[in-house]
Amino acid sequence: MGTAGWIIYLVFIVGLMYFIAIRPSQKEKKKQAELMANVAVGDSVLTSSGFYGVIIDMTDDTVIVEFGSNKNCRIPMRKDAIVQVEKPEA
């Protein structure tokens, strides 16, 4: 195998690594950014710690989430702690 063969092999390996490692993480970041852009007050959310709650207030990078049915557990948290959003039914 000559020099051209090694170069083609190297380009193939780099391309394969891109499609296996880099591209999926870029898609995931884009999906998370889209999720954060669409979150609003009144949405039901699942946090990264596994708690379900409802957003009652928001700032640029912080949300206040109300947990439970007693309406007394309100916790401020970062927006990036939200992993799933469910819009209220109209």
C-alpha positions in Angstrom: 0.0 0.0 0.0 1.5 3.3 -1.1 1.4 6.8 0.3 -1.9 7.5 -1.5 -3.5 4.4 0.1 -2.5 5.6 3.6 -3.8 9.1 2.9 -7.2 7.7 1.8 -7.3 5.3 4.8 -6.6 8.3 7.1 -9.3 10.4 5.5 -11.7 7.5 5.8 -10.9 7.1 9.6 -11.3 10.8 10.3 -14.6 10.9 8.4 -15.8 7.9 10.3 -14.9 9.5 13.6 -16.8 12.6 12.6 -20.0 10.7 11.9 -19.7 8.5 15.0 -18.5 11.0 17.7 -18.9 14.7 16.7 -22.1 14.9 14.6 -24.4 13.2 17.1 -23.3 15.5 19.9 -23.9 18.5 17.7 -27.4 17.3 17.0 -28.0 16.8 20.7 -26.8 20.3 21.5 -29.1 21.7 18.8 -32.0 19.8 20.1 -31.4 21.0 23.7 -31.0 24.6 22.5 -34.4 24.3 20.7 -36.0 22.9 23.8 -34.7 25.8 25.9 -35.9 28.4 23.4 -39.5 27.0 23.5 -39.9 26.6 27.2 -42.5 29.0 28.7 -44.3 29.7 32.0 -47.0 27.0 32.7 -45.1 24.2 31.0 -44.8 20.9 32.8 -41.1 19.9 32.9 -38.9 16.9 33.9 -35.6 17.9 35.5 -32.3 16.2 35.2 -32.7 14.9 38.8 -36.0 13.2 37.9 -38.5 15.6 39.4 -41.7 16.7 37.6 -42.9 20.2 38.1 -44.5 23.3 36.5 -42.6 26.5 35.5 -44.1 29.5 37.4 -41.5 32.1 36.6 -38.5 32.6 34.2 -35.5 34.8 33.7 -32.8 34.5 31.0 -31.0 31.4 32.4 -33.1 30.5 35.5 -36.6 29.1 36.0 -38.7 28.7 39.2 -40.3 25.3 39.2 -43.2 24.4 41.5 -43.1 20.8 42.6 -45.9 18.7 44.2 -49.6 19.4 44.8 -49.2 21.5 48.0 -47.9 24.5 45.9 -45.4 25.3 48.6 -42.3 23.8 47.0 -40.9 26.3 44.6 -37.3 25.9 43.6 -35.2 28.1 41.4 -32.9 26.2 39.0 -30.9 26.6 35.8 -32.7 26.2 32.5 -30.2 23.5 31.4 -31.5 21.3 34.2 -34.7 20.7 32.2 -34.6 17.6 30.1 -38.2 17.3 28.9 -41.0 19.8 28.3 -44.7 19.1 28.0 -46.9 22.0 26.9 -50.2 22.4 28.6 -53.3 21.3 26.6 -55.3 24.3 25.3 
